[in-house]
Amino acid sequence: MDARGRGGYRRYDERTATQLGDGARLLTERRGGDLRRLRAEADGEASELRRLLQEFPGIGPSGADIFLREVQGVWPEVAPYLDRRTLSGAERLGLPKDPDRLVSLARAGGDAQPASLAAALVRAAIDEEVAEDCLRRAG
């Protein structure tokens, strides 16, 4: 638990530690400890990756979405991965809810990184002040 505490995780208990151990065991047994094998098994298909990720203890739909939003910077075949949370942020900012259109706008603005776009949109979705500041600056 010390490593999780140093990493900034404040909400953990014995169940979390057990899930992490069980997940590591599952990854080792099924994929030789290599998440890239998970990607290969899914043939880079985001919906299949999302399903496979949820086989891990403690990883539900939201956890799988978080992983896929972040990994698209490293696994480009997943991109653009803009889930319900990111599209909620786009809507709050008055942006289109179509993932391809959003990425196109980001590229036109100089940021061609779908992972960065996803992170910014999630921030706008969960923090009203951030969204309002963005809208004020764009104004």
C-alpha positions as CSV (number, residue, x, y, z in Angstrom):
1,M,0.0,0.0,0.0
2,D,3.0,2.3,0.5
3,A,3.6,2.6,-3.3
4,R,-0.1,3.6,-3.9
5,G,0.1,6.2,-1.2
6,R,3.3,7.7,-2.7
7,G,1.5,7.6,-6.1
8,G,-1.2,9.9,-4.7
9,Y,-3.9,7.2,-4.3
10,R,-5.8,8.0,-1.2
11,R,-8.8,5.6,-1.5
12,Y,-7.5,2.1,-1.1
13,D,-8.1,-0.8,1.2
14,E,-7.3,-4.5,1.4
15,R,-9.8,-5.2,-1.4
16,T,-7.9,-2.9,-3.7
17,A,-4.7,-4.6,-2.9
18,T,-6.3,-8.0,-3.6
19,Q,-7.7,-6.8,-6.9
20,L,-4.3,-5.5,-8.0
21,G,-2.7,-8.8,-7.1
22,D,-5.4,-10.8,-8.9
23,G,-5.1,-8.5,-12.0
24,A,-1.3,-8.9,-12.1
25,R,-1.8,-12.7,-11.9
26,L,-4.4,-12.7,-14.6
27,L,-2.1,-10.6,-16.9
28,T,0.8,-12.9,-16.2
29,E,-1.1,-16.1,-16.8
30,R,-3.1,-15.1,-19.9
31,R,-0.7,-12.7,-21.6
32,G,2.8,-13.3,-20.2
33,G,2.6,-10.0,-18.2
34,D,2.5,-8.0,-21.4
35,L,-0.4,-5.6,-22.1
36,R,0.7,-5.4,-25.7
37,R,-0.6,-9.0,-26.1
38,L,-4.0,-7.7,-24.9
39,R,-3.8,-5.2,-27.8
40,A,-2.8,-7.9,-30.3
41,E,-5.6,-10.1,-29.1
42,A,-8.1,-7.3,-29.7
43,D,-6.4,-6.5,-33.0
44,G,-6.2,-2.9,-31.9
45,E,-10.0,-2.7,-31.9
46,A,-11.0,-0.2,-29.1
47,S,-14.4,-1.9,-28.4
48,E,-12.7,-5.3,-28.0
49,L,-9.9,-3.8,-25.9
50,R,-12.6,-2.2,-23.7
51,R,-14.3,-5.6,-23.2
52,L,-11.0,-7.4,-22.5
53,L,-9.9,-4.8,-19.9
54,Q,-13.1,-5.4,-18.0
55,E,-12.0,-9.0,-17.4
56,F,-9.5,-7.6,-14.8
57,P,-10.8,-7.4,-11.3
58,G,-11.9,-3.9,-10.3
59,I,-11.9,-2.6,-13.9
60,G,-15.3,-1.6,-15.1
61,P,-16.6,0.5,-18.0
62,S,-15.2,3.7,-16.5
63,G,-11.8,2.2,-15.8
64,A,-11.6,0.8,-19.2
65,D,-12.5,4.1,-20.7
66,I,-9.8,5.9,-18.7
67,F,-7.2,3.4,-19.8
68,L,-8.2,3.7,-23.5
69,R,-8.2,7.5,-23.3
70,E,-4.7,7.5,-22.0
71,V,-3.2,4.7,-24.1
72,Q,-4.2,6.2,-27.4
73,G,-1.1,8.3,-27.3
74,V,1.0,5.1,-27.3
75,W,-1.4,2.8,-29.3
76,P,-2.4,5.0,-32.2
77,E,-4.8,2.5,-33.6
78,V,-7.1,3.1,-30.6
79,A,-7.3,6.8,-31.5
80,P,-9.4,8.7,-31.5
81,Y,-10.9,7.3,-28.3
82,L,-13.4,9.9,-27.1
83,D,-15.9,8.2,-24.8
84,R,-19.1,9.5,-23.2
85,R,-17.2,11.6,-20.6
86,T,-15.1,13.4,-23.2
87,L,-18.2,14.0,-25.4
88,S,-19.9,15.4,-22.3
89,G,-17.0,17.9,-22.0
90,A,-17.3,18.8,-25.7
91,E,-21.0,19.5,-25.3
92,R,-20.4,21.7,-22.2
93,L,-18.0,23.7,-24.4
94,G,-20.3,24.0,-27.3
95,L,-18.2,21.7,-29.5
96,P,-19.4,19.0,-31.8
97,K,-20.0,15.6,-30.3
98,D,-18.6,13.7,-33.3
99,P,-15.1,12.3,-32.4
100,D,-13.7,12.7,-35.9
101,R,-14.9,16.3,-36.1
102,L,-13.4,17.1,-32.7
103,V,-10.0,15.6,-33.7
104,S,-10.2,17.6,-36.9
105,L,-10.8,20.8,-34.9
106,A,-7.9,20.0,-32.6
107,R,-5.6,19.4,-35.5
108,A,-6.6,22.7,-37.0
109,G,-5.8,24.4,-33.7
110,G,-2.3,22.8,-33.6
111,D,-2.9,19.9,-31.3
112,A,-3.0,16.6,-33.2
113,Q,-2.9,14.4,-30.0
114,P,-6.2,12.7,-29.3
115,A,-5.1,11.8,-25.8
116,S,-4.5,15.5,-25.0
117,L,-7.8,16.4,-26.4
118,A,-9.5,13.7,-24.4
119,A,-7.9,14.9,-21.2
120,A,-8.9,18.5,-21.8
121,L,-12.5,17.5,-22.6
122,V,-12.7,15.3,-19.5
123,R,-11.4,18.2,-17.4
124,A,-14.2,20.4,-18.9
125,A,-16.8,17.7,-18.2
126,I,-15.9,17.4,-14.5
127,D,-15.0,20.9,-13.6
128,E,-17.5,23.6,-14.4
129,E,-15.0,26.4,-13.6
130,V,-12.6,25.0,-16.2
131,A,-15.3,24.9,-18.8
132,E,-16.5,28.5,-18.0
133,D,-12.9,29.7,-18.2
134,C,-12.4,28.1,-21.6
135,L,-15.6,29.6,-22.9
136,R,-14.6,33.0,-21.5
137,R,-11.2,32.9,-23.1
138,A,-12.7,31.7,-26.4
139,G,-15.3,34.4,-26.2
